[in-house]
Structures are given as structure tokens and as C-alpha cells.
Amino acid sequence: MIKCDAVVLANGDFPVHAVPLSLLENAAHIVACDGAIAHLAAHEYQADIVAIGDGDSVPDGLRDCLIQVDEQEDNDLTKATRYCLKRGWHRIAYVGATGQREDHTIGNISLIVRYFLEMGVEPLMVTDYGWFVVANGDSEFESSPGQQVSIFNVNCQNLTSEGLKWQSYPYRQFWQGTLNEAITTVFRFHADGCYLVYRTFS
């Protein structure tokens, strides 16, 4: 089971896959990004639940859960992350952060790199298809042969891999590290910087 201190629910597509749903079902704390709290109303989650944002899309019946933050410098995902950090929750899983508007999806995925580098977060973004994690330096990941893997370089000058079908290198464009594949039960990276790793569930 994936362990985290809190789950941040963004206002993208509400998950249907068992993995992100289990994160919500087993969360001790759920922090919803503004109107995303409406997605939780139909489910009987036992977590401590709050909504963070300017409140513009929170239904009236749920406004007692709202912690209003009006500043517009950062988006609601970042406001929710700051709320978690103030409570000492550093291992944060992000759910519902993809789907709907593609610009929001790209922005949300890139933000977990910022949270890792600048805010000390151990982020995990879980979708209906797989999950993103941020890594720095040498790292290894459990896998299964045939599992689909994509790597997005952030600032590595040196990046190599073991256990993948195609050798990694310090990619200069987003697409270059996509559509790789695990060939062993563990794959590894040797790197001198930060990178984003995506794995499918199967």
C-alpha cells in the first residue's frame, strides 16, 4: 500500500481506478482544492477533510469545510500543499490532478517538481493509469517486465539507466524519455540531478 501523510484532491477528473480511490479511502487527511470537495460529498470518507482556495466553486452546503485563501499568486494545488506542510505532512499524494483542461494537467504535473525542489515535499501524483514520482540522483524503482515507463529530465547533465529497454540519457526535450519499458523487476537510474518518473499500473 502507498503510504502518505495526506492526500490532496485536485479539481480535475475524479478517479475511478482502485489505486487512487484506495488512497482516498485510507487517507487520514484529505485536502481538497476548492470545488473538488464536492466530489467527496457522495462518498463516506472517514478522513479529516478541508477545502483550500478562494471558495468560488465550493457548494454552499460544504462551505463550513472551507479555509479561504484569496491570494492569486499560486494556484489551489500549491495552497493545499502549503497547508499540508504547515501541519508537518511532507509525504503528499496528489489525486484528481489530471484530466479536463490539458494546460492544468501539464501545470499540475510540473508543480510536483517544484514542491520537491523548493518545499521539501515527497510528492506522488496518482492517476487512473499510473503514477509520477520525483527523483534526485541515483534511485531505483520496483517494476515488472513490460511495465511502461517515461522519464522527464529536469536538470540532469548525466543520466543513465539499468533495467529499461532503451538506455536513458540527459534528455533535452519532454518527449525524448517517454514510452520506455521495464525489462526486469527493478530498474535504476544514475544521475546528477532531478528527474520525473512515470510508471503505469501494469
Helices and strands as residue ranges (DSSP letters): E 6-9, H 18-26, E 29-33, G 34-36, H 37-40, E 48-53, G 60-65, E 66-68, H 76-86, E 91-95, H 102-119, E 122-126, E 130-136, E 139-142, E 148-153, E 159-162, G 174-177, E 180-181, E 186-191, E 194-200
